[in-house]
Amino acid sequence: MDYINAAILGVVEGITEFLPISSTGHLIIVEQWLGHRSDMFNIVIQAGAILAVTIIYWRRLLDLVLGWREPQNRDYAAKLIVAFLITAILGLIVKKLGFELPETATPIAWALIIGGIWMIFAEWAAARRPPHKEITWLVAILVGIAQIVAGIFPGTSRSGATIFVAMLAGTGNRAAATEFAFLVGIPTMYAASGYELLKTFKDGGAAGEDWTALGIAFVVSTVVAFIAVKWLLAYIRSNRFTLFAIYRIILGVLLLGMAATGLIA
């Protein structure tokens, strides 16, 4: 049964990590039924989702590295680095301040609802602007900040926050905004997972882990995330994010109702 639960959590992580519906929010809620998982477990399933996106974008990443002599590639890579550094520095500050994620459904529900409304507004505002593909320095800076905001408030969605900040800040093209958000997310999430992994080993948190369950969750998360991101990239070529916004609002309202009736904490 534990292996089935591990697979379920891998599926949840794989679907929600890069779709703008909040992976952390969904995992916290699902764990209320399947039981709380260790930090090591959450790190491993997140690593699976990151690996999937790395595989999808490997040609783009290789092009940025090998083609660094081209001004366009250097400029794009520099903006990725700046966005990542802003997130890393602010993330360390948040850690030092001892910030802890909420583990109850109510704040997640409100973040889902507010985020859904924000997405509808962002789509409307972006549609009134020219569909520029350029990533400006303002976009890079704001995307770096948005990643931290999403990390502090589960239910916000890292991908959703970064994509729509990029669109509102000038990158009106959905595909271009999504690509930059995902590429920034790769080093950000590798760094965050590496930091938490080292901390977990240092604190002895890896002792007693079920490595078979971890392996199952990792593989499932990687495969499902690959499929989910491939689908999303094809979907946004001709569709808005409105479907995800509506889903967030409906889910948020349901969670508030379930919390009010005591069905979830």
N, C-alpha and C positions, 0 to 999 in steps of 0.2 A: 504493500500500500504506500510505503514511503517513496518508492521509486515512481509510482504513478503521480503522487503529489509533486515530486521533483520535476517530472515531465510537464505537468500542468503549469507550474511556476515558470518553467523554461518557455512554454508557449506564450504565457502572459507577457513575460519580459521581451520575447522576440517580436511580438506584435506591437507592443506599446512603446518600446524604447525610442524609435525614430518616427512613429506616427504622432501627430500633435495632440495626444490625448493623455499624456502623463504616465510613464511607467512606474515611477515611485508611488504615485497615488493608487494605481491599480494593485501593485504588489502589497502595499500596506493593508488594503481592503481584503484581498484574497487570503492573506496570511491570517486574518481573523477567523477564517473557516478552516484553513489547512494547518494552522499552527505557525508560530513565529520561527523564522529561519535565522541561522547565524550570519554574522557579517561576512564570513568567508563565503557562504553560499550565495549571498547577494552580489558579492564581488565577482564570483565565477560566472554567474548567468549574465551579468552586465558585460563581462569580457567577451562572452560569446556573441552578443549583439554587436559589439565594437568590431570584432573580427569580421563579421559578415559585411559591414559597411566598408571596411578596409579592402576586402576582396572586390567589392563592387567598384570602388574608386581607385584600384591599384594602378590603372593606366594613367589616370589624371595625376595621381601622386608621383608616379615615376616621371611623368612629363615635367612636373614642377621641379623635380630634383635634377634631372639630366639636362633640362632646358633652362637652367638658371641664368645663362648668359643672355637670354632674350629679355628685354626690359619688361614686357608684359608679364612674363612668368615671375620675374623678380618682384615686381610690384604686388602681384597677387599673393605670393608667398610671404612677403613682408607684412601684408595686412592680416594674413592667417596667424602669423607669429605674434603680432601686436594684440589681436583679439584673444589669443591663448594666454599671453602673459598677463593681460588685464584680469582674466578669469583666475589664473593661478595665484596672483598676488592678493586679489580680493578674497579668494577661497581660503588662503592661509590666514588672513585676518579674521574671517568668520570662524575658522577652527580655533584660533587663539582665544576668541571671545566665548568659546564653549557653547556655540549654538547647537541645539538638538532638534532633529526633525520631530514634528508631532506624530503621534501614533493613533490618533482617533480620527473618525470619519468626517466629523463636521467641518473642520478647517479645509480638508481636502475637497469636500463637496462644494464649499463656497469658492475655492480656487478654480474648480472645474467650471462652475457657472460663470464666474467673472471672466475667466479665460475664454469661454465660448462667446460671450458677448463682445469681448475685445477682438476676437478673430473675425467676427462678422463686420465690426466697424473697420478693422484693418483692411479687409478685402474691399469694402466699399470705398475707403479712402485711396487705396492703391489703384483701384480701377479708374479713378479720376486723374491719374498721373500717367505720363508717357511710360511705356514698358521698358525702361532702361535696364540693361544687363550689367552695367558697370558697378563694381564694388568700390565705394568711396572710403576714405579714411574715417569719415563719420560713421558709416555703416559698420566698419570693423570694430571701432571703439564701443558702439552701442551693443553690438552682438556679444562682445566680451562681457559687458555689464549684465546683459540679459541672461547669460548662462548662470551667473551667480544668483540673480533674482529667482530663476526657476529652481535652483538647488535649495534655496532657503524656504520656498513655499511649495511643498509637494502638491501636485494637482495642477500646477502651472504648465508644465511640459517644457523641457529644455528646447526641443526641436520647434515647438510652436512659438515660444517666446522669441527665439533667435530668427526664425523665418519671417515673422511678422514685423519685428523691429527692423530687419533689413528692408522689407518692402515699404514700410512707412518712411524710412530714412533716405529712400531714393532708388533702391533696386526694385523697381516695379515689376520686373519679370519674375514670376513664381519659381521657375526652374533655376534661374541664376541665384536667387535668394536661398532656395533650398540647398543647392550644391554648396554654397559658402557655409551655410549653417552646419551641414553634415561634415564638411571637411574640417571645420574648426572643432567639431565635436570629437573627432578621432583622437588628436593628441590630448585634448582636455579629459576625455574619459579614460584613456590609457593612463594618464598621469594620476587621476583620481583613484582609479582601481589599483595602480601600483602602490600609491601612498597607503591606501587602506589595507592592502595585502601585507605590506611590510609591517604596518602597525599591528595587524592581527597576529602575524607570526611572532613579533616581539612580545606581545602580551600573552602568548600561549593559547590564542584562540583557535588555532588549527588542530589542537589535540582533540581526539575523539570524533573527528569529522568522518562522515560516511562518503568515502571517495568515489564509490560507485554511483551514488545518488548525485554527487557533484558532476561526475562525468556525463551522466544522462542529461542533467539540466543544461550543461554547457553545450552539448551537441544539439539538443532540441532548440535552445535559444539561438544558436548560430544559424541553423537551417531555417527556422521560422522568421528570424530577422531578415535574412537574405531575401526570402520570398516577399515579405511585407514591404521592404524598401524598394525592391524592383517594381512591385505593384504600384507603390506610391509615386515613384518617379514617372511611370507611364500615365497614371491617373491625372496628375497635375498639369500635364501638357495641354489638356483640353477641359479641365474642370477646376472649379474653385475649391477652397477648403471648407466651404459652408457645411458640408455633410458632417465633418468632424466637429464643427462648432455646435451643431444641433445635438449630436451625440453627447458632447460634454455637458450641455445644459440639461438634457433629459436625465443623464446619469447623476449629475449633481443634485437635482431635485429628488430623485429616487433615494439617494443616499441620505439626504436630510430627513426624508420621511422615515426611512429605516432606523436612523439614529433616534428620531423622536419617539418611535414605538419600541425602542430597545432591542431591535433585531441585530444591530451591530453597535459596537462601542464608539 
